[in-house]
Amino acid sequence: MPPPTESGVAGWFRDADLVDAYAVPINAADAAKGMVSLARSTLADPAPWIRLLLGLRDQLVAGFNVKTTQEVRRAAIADKAERIDFFRILSRSDRELILGEDDRHLDFRLSLLLRARPDGSGDELVATTVVRCHNALGRMYLALIARFHRLVVISNLSRASNKGWSLEHRNLG
């Protein structure tokens, strides 16, 4: 099944170098907490192995003039940008939060979308990632991190779902 076309990042799908989406069922009480709360539950408390991977990533990319997570976080703080961890909030509505960052090698968007489940059995939270590469460095970077990215997204959704959601996950694309 393709990523959600009702997402605010759907316009990015066509020219993207990576598009993926994963969903987790969410009950009405958790959905009522709002998108920022859901995003914080999903992104602000990564597993220790993810923190380790981010630290390794930052060490590796620093020599290539690619922004580290600390640099992204500091820039967002300096700009007084609304953020969740190091992710800038670019857009928000009652049902969707779009986070992202642009760099010289690639642009990244993450949509967290609350929508009705296709089978009508309640709501789900859909995490959709879209990446557009600008150059060979971006394509090489994406090739190196793509497998880890998928594991990270699924892990983050699982950790959030362990705080009250079910553990069922569906790969949407």
Disulfide bonds with the S-S distance in Angstrom:
none
